[in-house]
Amino acid sequence: MNILWFILIGIAAGWLAGLIMKGGGFGIIGDLIVGVIGALIGGLVFDLLGIAAVGLLGNLICATIGAIILIAILRFFKRGPVQ
């Protein structure tokens, strides 16, 4: 059952991050991938800062922040060198 919650939170976090970053969603699979990787990034960042994500809402916020960081990094490298 935990893996189901992880997937659902990943989808929601990827979708929310896409909306916040003004890029829209990435489709269900793209949102899942961005959300799951974002959850890992968010967990790492929260751990380094000494912040604990507790409960469903805390995990969703953590994963969304991680997904926003991931999207920002991807957009930075997608632009290419500045002329």
C-alpha positions in Angstrom: 0.0 0.0 0.0 2.9 2.4 0.6 4.1 2.1 -3.0 0.6 3.2 -4.1 0.7 6.3 -1.9 4.2 7.0 -3.2 3.0 6.9 -6.8 -0.1 9.0 -6.1 1.9 11.6 -4.3 4.5 11.6 -7.1 1.8 12.2 -9.7 0.2 15.0 -7.7 3.6 16.6 -6.9 4.7 16.5 -10.6 1.4 18.0 -11.7 1.5 20.7 -9.0 5.1 21.5 -9.9 4.2 21.8 -13.5 1.5 24.3 -12.7 3.6 26.3 -10.3 6.5 26.5 -12.8 4.0 27.8 -15.5 4.9 24.9 -17.8 1.7 22.8 -17.4 1.7 19.2 -16.7 3.8 16.6 -18.4 1.2 13.9 -18.9 0.5 11.2 -16.3 3.8 9.4 -16.9 5.9 12.6 -17.0 4.2 13.9 -13.9 4.9 10.5 -12.2 8.6 10.6 -13.1 9.1 14.3 -12.2 7.2 13.7 -8.9 9.1 10.6 -7.9 12.5 12.1 -8.7 11.3 15.3 -7.0 10.3 13.4 -3.9 13.8 12.0 -3.7 15.4 15.5 -4.3 12.9 17.1 -1.8 13.7 14.4 0.8 17.4 15.0 0.4 17.0 18.8 0.6 14.7 18.6 3.6 17.1 16.2 5.4 20.0 18.5 4.8 18.1 21.4 6.2 16.9 19.4 9.2 13.2 19.7 8.2 10.9 16.7 8.8 8.0 16.1 6.3 5.2 14.5 8.4 2.0 13.1 7.1 0.4 13.1 3.6 0.4 16.9 3.3 4.1 17.2 4.4 5.2 14.5 2.0 3.2 16.2 -0.8 4.9 19.6 -0.1 8.3 17.9 0.1 7.8 16.1 -3.2 6.4 19.2 -4.9 9.4 21.4 -3.8 11.8 18.7 -5.0 9.9 18.5 -8.3 10.1 22.3 -8.7 13.9 22.2 -8.1 14.1 19.4 -10.7 12.1 21.4 -13.3 14.2 24.5 -12.7 17.4 22.5 -13.2 16.1 20.9 -16.3 15.0 24.2 -17.8 18.4 25.7 -16.9 20.3 23.0 -18.9 17.7 23.0 -21.7 18.3 26.6 -22.6 21.9 26.0 -23.6 24.7 28.5 -23.5 23.9 32.2 -23.4 25.1 34.1 -26.5 
